[in-house]
Amino acid sequence: MTTACILVAAGRGDRLGQGVPKALRLLAGEPMLVHAARAAVASGVIDLVAVAAPPDEADDVRDLLKPHAPDLVVVAGGATRAKSVAACLAELPPSVDVVLVHDAARCLTPAALFAAVAGAVTDGADAVVPVLPVADTVKQVDGEVVVATLDRSELRAVQTPQGFRRGVLERAHSTVAADATDDAGMVERTGLAVRVIPGHEEAFKVTRPLDLVLAEAVLAGRTDGRA
């Protein structure tokens, strides 16, 4: 099967502070997007990288990633995550059978996780998400009042990359309202099962300034300093 990885990188990332778009923020001297693309390619299972870039940065993103992802498609991202993913899907060649969707802000995701997700799809799953157990107690609230304490043994925190058979993902985007927080949520609404596999602690999302500090520490702890 031919596998493409969509990197969602069009967000402004205001919670990370004003400045360049989030995916282009520097981490150890390189944009987070570069770290993410490098890991995807290093997995050995990605044949094509498609990037939903900030609309006014598409040409710069193409130049930035070409040395790291020779088979590359860059499109202008949409106003929402769903529109960005749909824009990338529309540009994939017909030969692509498996699609991984990955948040560029999860820039330290190990290459092995890309391979594990893609492998689960090629083994027969329609949709696959990496997950981690929830460590904190989770409360359901109504305004300022707790109404329930959820059983965390049945809860999981979902990461990316998420993997899909191409037709499954395209059908979800064409038939499901795009208010789900991730692509797997859209697939769930079509009635198909979403398989889970173990995630990785380093696949966290860089959202706030403190996350950048953590990401720098993770990189410093890696033997080669690279994603």
RAPE-V998795 format. One record per run of one state. SS is the DSSP state (A for helix, B for strand, O for the rest). FROM is the first residue (numbers start at 0). LEN is the number of residues. If there is no record, write none. Layout:
SS_FROM_LEN + SS_FROM_LEN
//
This chain:
O_0_1 + B_1_8 + O_9_4 + A_13_3 + O_16_5 + A_21_3 + O_24_1 + B_25_2 + O_27_2 + B_29_2 + A_31_11 + O_42_5 + B_47_6 + O_53_1 + A_54_11 + O_65_6 + B_71_5 + O_76_4 + A_80_11 + O_91_4 + B_95_8 + O_103_7 + A_110_12 + O_122_4 + B_126_7 + O_133_5 + B_138_4 + O_142_2 + B_144_5 + O_149_2 + A_151_3 + O_154_1 + B_155_10 + A_165_10 + O_175_7 + A_182_6 + O_188_6 + B_194_4 + O_198_2 + A_200_3 + O_203_5 + A_208_13 + O_221_6
//
